[in-house]
Amino acid sequence: MNFRAFERELLRLAFTTRLDLSPPSLAFALGIPVKTAEEHMQTMVSQGVLELSSDDDGRLRYHMPDRPAEPLSADHPAIVGRDAIVTEYVQKSGDGAPPHAIVVRNRYAPALPQREITHGQAAVAMFLNALVCPGLGSLTGGRTAIGAAQLSMFLVGLPLAVIAIGLPIMLAAWTWGIVTGAQLITEARD
């Protein structure tokens, strides 16, 4: 596990659990060797994120000064964002068992499945974007917002081409259309 991923996971665990910040407990929680956890934790000590001290028995202890006294809940805005909706599916038993699942959705971005296109459709989209009109291929490839923006940009640049400022606008729309076409080709399913 690279340092960046380790740091992200350590911070997540530190702010959402009461897990002891020791190399063995983090190694267990993250499924990495203890030596790797210890090396990454030493790096975080040198960066000032963690502090290293020893207890009365001489054992080294890692401490995070900014760690909250109580773990943050799963629906805390710092974890899910301000615009999130959290739904918990709780077990029906009354024994206080934890929820089966916690679903987090962004309130303003409903999860719409992207339409999968074939290689043939992606090739047609690239052809339309490159040789006919930027944005048409993106629209046919399922990238509606991007296609509308490219087409609008091209159509605004068309009459402005008379005074030369429209040429760079049209060139930008055309380049953007080709890049979108290439992305559609790479994302196309077999």
C-alpha positions in Angstrom: 0.0 0.0 0.0 1.4 3.3 -1.0 1.7 6.2 1.5 -1.1 8.2 0.1 -3.6 5.4 0.4 -2.4 4.5 3.9 -2.8 8.1 5.0 -6.3 8.3 3.7 -7.3 5.0 5.4 -5.6 6.0 8.7 -7.4 9.3 8.7 -10.7 7.5 7.9 -10.2 5.0 10.8 -9.0 7.7 13.2 -12.1 9.9 12.7 -14.7 7.2 12.4 -13.6 4.5 14.9 -11.9 4.1 18.3 -9.2 1.9 16.8 -5.9 2.0 18.6 -3.4 3.9 16.5 -0.7 1.3 16.6 1.2 -0.4 13.8 -0.3 -3.9 14.5 -3.9 -2.7 14.8 -3.6 -0.7 11.6 -1.9 -3.5 9.8 -4.7 -5.8 10.8 -7.4 -3.3 9.8 -5.8 -2.5 6.4 -4.5 -5.9 5.6 -0.8 -4.8 5.2 2.4 -5.9 6.9 3.1 -4.4 10.3 6.5 -3.1 9.0 4.7 -1.1 6.2 2.3 0.4 8.7 5.1 1.4 11.0 7.1 3.0 8.2 4.1 5.0 7.1 3.3 6.0 10.6 6.9 7.2 11.1 6.4 9.4 8.0 3.3 10.8 9.5 5.2 11.6 12.7 7.8 13.5 10.7 5.0 15.4 9.0 3.4 16.3 12.4 0.2 14.5 11.8 0.9 11.9 14.5 2.8 12.3 17.7 5.0 9.5 19.2 5.3 9.1 23.0 6.0 6.3 25.4 3.8 5.1 28.3 4.9 4.2 31.8 6.0 0.7 30.7 8.2 2.1 27.9 6.0 1.1 25.0 5.8 3.6 22.1 2.3 5.0 21.5 1.1 7.0 18.5 -1.3 9.8 19.1 -3.2 12.0 16.7 -3.8 15.4 18.4 -6.7 16.4 16.1 -8.6 13.1 16.6 -12.1 13.8 17.9 -13.0 12.3 21.3 -16.0 10.5 19.8 -15.9 8.9 16.4 -17.9 10.8 13.7 -21.1 9.2 12.7 -21.6 7.7 9.2 -23.9 10.6 8.2 -21.6 13.4 9.4 -21.2 16.1 6.8 -17.4 15.8 7.0 -17.6 12.3 5.8 -20.4 12.3 3.3 -20.5 16.0 2.2 -23.0 18.7 2.9 -25.3 17.7 0.1 -25.6 14.0 0.8 -28.6 11.9 1.8 -27.9 9.0 4.1 -30.2 6.1 4.2 -29.7 3.3 6.7 -31.1 -0.2 6.3 -31.3 -1.6 9.8 -31.8 -5.2 10.8 -35.3 -6.0 12.1 -34.0 -7.6 15.3 -34.2 -5.5 18.4 -30.8 -6.5 19.7 -29.1 -3.3 18.7 -27.2 -4.8 15.9 -25.5 -2.5 13.4 -27.2 -1.6 10.1 -26.8 -3.9 7.2 -25.9 -1.1 4.8 -25.5 2.6 4.8 -26.3 4.2 1.4 -25.0 7.7 0.7 -26.2 9.6 -2.3 -25.6 13.2 -3.4 -28.8 15.1 -3.2 -28.1 17.1 -6.4 -26.6 14.4 -8.5 -28.9 11.5 -8.9 -27.2 8.3 -9.9 -28.1 7.9 -13.6 -26.6 5.0 -15.3 -24.4 5.9 -18.3 -25.5 4.4 -21.5 -23.1 1.8 -22.8 -22.2 2.1 -26.4 -20.6 -0.3 -28.8 -17.4 0.2 -30.8 -19.4 0.9 -33.9 -21.5 3.6 -32.2 -18.4 5.1 -30.7 -16.8 5.2 -34.2 -19.8 7.0 -35.6 -19.7 9.4 -32.7 -16.1 10.2 -33.4 -16.8 10.6 -37.2 -19.7 13.1 -36.4 -17.6 15.1 -33.9 -14.5 15.2 -36.2 -15.9 15.7 -39.6 -19.5 16.9 -39.4 -20.1 19.1 -36.4 -18.6 19.1 -32.9 -21.2 17.9 -30.4 -23.3 15.8 -32.7 -21.2 12.7 -32.0 -21.2 13.4 -28.3 -25.0 13.7 -28.3 -25.3 10.4 -30.2 -22.8 8.8 -27.9 -24.9 9.5 -24.8 -22.9 12.5 -23.5 -25.8 14.9 -23.6 -24.5 17.8 -21.5 -21.1 17.7 -23.1 -22.5 17.4 -26.6 -24.9 20.3 -26.0 -22.0 22.4 -24.7 -19.8 21.5 -27.7 -22.5 22.2 -30.2 -23.4 25.5 -28.6 -19.8 26.5 -28.5 -19.4 25.7 -32.2 -22.6 27.5 -33.2 -21.6 30.6 -31.2 -18.2 30.6 -32.9 -19.6 30.3 -36.4 -21.0 33.8 -36.8 -18.1 35.2 -34.8 -15.7 33.7 -37.3 -16.3 36.8 -39.4 -14.4 38.9 -36.9 -11.8 36.2 -36.3 -12.6 35.6 -32.6 -14.9 32.8 -33.5 -12.1 30.7 -35.1 -10.5 29.9 -31.8 -13.9 29.1 -30.3 -14.7 26.8 -33.1 -11.3 25.2 -32.9 -11.7 24.6 -29.2 -15.2 23.0 -29.7 -13.8 20.8 -32.5 -10.8 19.7 -30.4 -13.1 19.0 -27.4 -15.4 17.0 -29.7 -12.5 14.8 -30.9 -11.3 14.2 -27.4 -14.8 13.2 -26.3 -15.0 10.9 -29.4 -11.7 9.3 -28.4 -13.0 8.8 -24.8 -16.1 7.2 -26.2 -14.0 4.8 -28.3 -11.9 3.8 -25.3 -14.9 3.3 -23.0 -16.9 1.3 -25.6 -17.9 -2.2 -24.7 -17.0 -5.1 -26.8 
